[in-house]
Amino acid sequence: GKFGTAQISLPGGCNIGARPIDQHIKAFECLGSNIEVKRGNVYADAKKLKAASIFFDVVTVGATINAILAATLAEGTTTIENCAKEPHIVDVANFLNSAGADIRGAGTDQIKINGVNKLQGNFTYSIVPDQIETGTFMLAALASKGDILIKNCVPEHLDCITAKILE
């Protein structure tokens, strides 16, 4: 955003599985970025991002976050549909709103972002506890037949894993 251009390596290097970036590229292109993939790198170039309607073909956390970040400073109102709804998506939106962004609908299937000219950095923000880390501790206690107390978590973010444990 600062320089109007970026170059990053393609994702990989782990055994988690495929890391497709097609939805990320789709979002950036919708917002007016020129994208080129060559020799294992992604090159992006955009003098000014402009608002767009983005519909993700699959629900994706990473692409939803990238689209929110890019649209925050894009000119106009961007609508993102079929987006991820995880707690950390809501948290990214809350963080950006604290910095002066105008993001509505995070946590639902549709997010609307009214682009702003700039963000401010003089504020304090506490990020939401990581539900994946908390769930890992829950499962470790279950597997070891241990007894633990987990502090600083949001129990509602763990409803699905709690239901499976009880099941």
N, C-alpha and C positions, 0 to 999 in steps of 0.2 A: 504493500500500500504506500509506503513512504517513497519508494523509488520508481514505482510503476512497472516493475519487472521482477521476476523471480525465477530461480532455477533450483530444483530439488531432485534428488535421486528417487527412482521408483521405490516403493516400499518393498520390503522383503527381509530376508535374513533370519527368519524365525520359523519354527515348526507349527505355528498356530494354524496355518492354512493360507488359502488364497487371500490376497489383499487387493481386491479390485478397486480401481480409482475412477471408473467410468462415471459414477454419479457426482464425484467431486468435479471432474472436468466439465460435465454437463452444467453444473451450477455456475462455475466460473465463466463458461462460454455464454450462458444465458445473461449473465451480468455484464457482458461486453469484453471479456478477456480473450485474447488470442492464445490458444494453447497448442503446443507442439511437443510431441514425445519422440525423442531420438537418442540413440546410444545410451539407453538406460536412465535418461533424465527427462524431467518434465520442465518445459520452458513456458512461462506465462508472461504476457505483456498486455498492459492496459493503461492507457493514459488517464482515463476516467471511467469508473464503473457506473452503469446506469441500471435503475430498478428493472425488475423483470418478474414474470410468473415462472416459478420453478416447480415442476412436478417430478418427484423422485420415483423411478420405476420400482425400486425396492426401498424399504425403510432402512436408513443408514445413519448411525450416530455421528460418525466422523464427517460425512458430507453435510449433514444438517448443521453441525457446528461451523464448518468452513463457510457454508452459505450464509449463516447468520453473521459471522465475522465480516465477510466481504460486503454484504448488503447494508451493514450498519453505516458505512460511509459512502454508499452508493447514492446517486442522485435519484430521488423519487421514492415510491412505495413498492417494496418487493413482497410478493406472496410466495411462501414455500408450502407445498402440499405434499401429503404422504410422508411427513417428516417424523423423525424419532421423537419419543416422548419421555425418555428416561429423565430421572431427577437431575442429572448433571447437565442436560440440555436446558432445563428450567434455570439451573444455577448459572450457566453461562449468560443466559438472557438477563437474569437479575443482576449479575455483575456488570454487564454492559450498560444496563439501564441506570445503575448507580453512577456510571461514568458519563451519563448524558445521552445514551442511546434511547430510541423509541421502539421497543420490541413488544409485541402483544401476541398472546396465544401459545407461548412456549408451554409444553406439556399436553398439547392437543395435536390433532392431525394437520392443523393449518397455523402457520406463523406469519404475522404481518410485521414488516419492518419499515418504518419511515426513516429514510436516510437522514443523517445529520452531517453537518460540516466538520465537526471535530468532537473528540471525546476529551474529558478532563481526567486527570490522574491524581487529584488530591482528595482521596477518601479512603476509608477503611472498609474492608470487606472480609467476611469469613466464609470460606467455601463449604459446601455441603459435605458431610462425611461420605466416604466412598462405600457404597452398598456392596460392591464386589469384594472388597477387602473384609468388610464385616461378615458377609456370607461365608467367606473362606474360614474365618475364625469359628463361625457357628458349626461348619462341617467338620473342622478339625476337632472340636470338642465332642461332637457326636461320634466321630470315628474312633476317638481315643477313650470314649466313655468318660470324658472329663467333665468338669464343672467350671465354667468361666462366667465372669461378669464383663459384658462389653459396654463401655461408656462412650458417649459422644457419637451416637448413631441415631438414625431416624427410623424407628421400627416400621412405619408405614412403607418405607422403601424396600422392606424385606418381606412383605406379605407373601410373595410367590415362593420364596425359599422356605419360609416358616411353614407354609401350608404343606409343602412337600416333606419337610421333616416330620410334621405331625402325621402325615399320611403314612 
